[in-house]
Amino acid sequence: MRIWQLIIFIQIVIFFSPPALAASVDANAGSKVAVIASSSFNPGAISANTLRAIFVMNQTKWSDGTPVKVYVFSDSNPTHEVFSKEVLKFFPRQLRRAWDRQVFAGLGQYPEQVSSTQEMLAKVKATPGSVGYLLLQEVNQDVRILQISQ
């Protein structure tokens, strides 16, 4: 009797697993995220650590003294989730906690939140020293893709 229960359990797991796995793979397929800046601003290649410091609001100026302006999507936005996990190597909730600590300690402010790809492009284009992110296929000639070194 126990062996039949095990066999049935394995069949159920096998039956339900492939669609779930396929859905998670398809959801992330082609979701490369580009870090962008104004096309008139060229900070050169920046390190992954510098990028993290910028997005957790610890670094507020570029190496040439230009103020950094950070634009982000909402925590639940799929692009924000991919950016946080794949580029910054943080979970979105970790990024939110870092911002909360800065704000509640009186040491900084939240990055400016945008609600659409068009708004991200417009704000980053219009603000020298700004930084944001988009899916690679959404980037146009109005902004510069930053080179991130490991």
N, C-alpha and C positions, 0 to 999 in steps of 0.2 A: 504494500500500500504506500509506503513512504517513497519508494522509487518512482511510482507513478505521479505523485505530487511534485517531485523534483522535475520530472520530465515535462509536466504541464507548466510548471513555473518557468522553465527554460524556454519553452515554446512561446509563452506569453511575452517574455523579455525580448526574444528574437523578433517576434512579430511586431512589437511596438517600438523597438529601438531604431531601426533604419530610417523611418520617416523623421523622427526627432533629430537624428544626427544629420540627415540631409538638410533639414530646415535650418539648423544652426550654421552649417557650412555655407549654404546659399545666402544667408543673411549677411555674412561677412565677406563674401566673394566680391572682389573689385572695390573694396572699401579702403583704398589708400587715402590717407589724409595728408594734406600739404599745409605747412605753416606758412602764412603769408604776411607780407608787409607792404606798405605803400611803394609803388614803383619808383617814386622819387627818393626813397630812402634805401640805402644799401649798407647794412651793418657788416657785410661779409659773412663768412661761415661762422656759426655760433655752436658752442658745445651743447650737448644734451643737458648737462648740469646747469648751464646758463639759462637754457630754455625753461627748465623746471623752476629755477629761481624766479624767472620773470612771471611764470604762470601761477606761482604760489604767492606772488606779490612781494617777494623779498628783494628783488632787484628792480628799482624804479627808474633807472637811467641806463642808457646804452653806454658803451665804452667812450663814445665821443661827447657824452654829457647830455644828449638828447633825451627828454623824458619819454618813458615807455608808457603807452596807452594800450591796455589789454582788452580785447573783445572776445566774448565767449557766447556759446549757446546755452540753453537751459540744461540742468543736470540730466534731464530725461531724454534729451535729444540724441538720436542714434549717432550722429557725427561727433557729438561731445563725448559720448561713451567710448567710441573707437579712438578718438584723439587722446583721451585721458589714459586709456589702457595701453595702446600701442605706441604712442609717441612719448608721453610723459612717464609711463610705467606706474601710474596711480589709478586707483579706482575713483570714479567721480565723487564718491562720498569722502574720500581722503582729501581730494582737492577742496571740496566744500568746507571740511573741517579746518584746513589750513587758512582759508579765507576768513572763516568765522573767528579763528584765534587772532588774526591780524586786526580785524575790525573791533572785536570786543576788547582787545588790549589797547586800542587807540593808536595802533602803529601803522594802520593802512586803511584801505577801502576795498570794496568788492570791485572786481573787473566789471566793465559795462556789458550787460547782457543784450544780445540781439536776437531777433525772432525769425530771421530768414536769411537765406543765402544772399539775396540781393542787398539786404541791409548790411550784412557782414562786408560784402564787396564795397559798398558805398562808404561805409565808415572807415574801413582800413585805407581805401584810396584817398580819402579826404584828410587823413590825419597822419602827418609825418611822425615817424617813431612808433607808430602803432603796430600791433601784432595780433593775428587771429589765425583761424584755421578753417579749411573747407575740404570737402572731398576733392581729390585731384581733378576729376572730370568737371567740377564746377568752377575752377579757377579760370580767369580770363586775363587779357593783356593789361588790365587796369591795375593789377597788383603784382608783386614780385614773390616768387617762391623762395623761402629762405633755405639755405643749405645747412643741415644739422650734422655736426660731426660727433662721433661717439667718443 
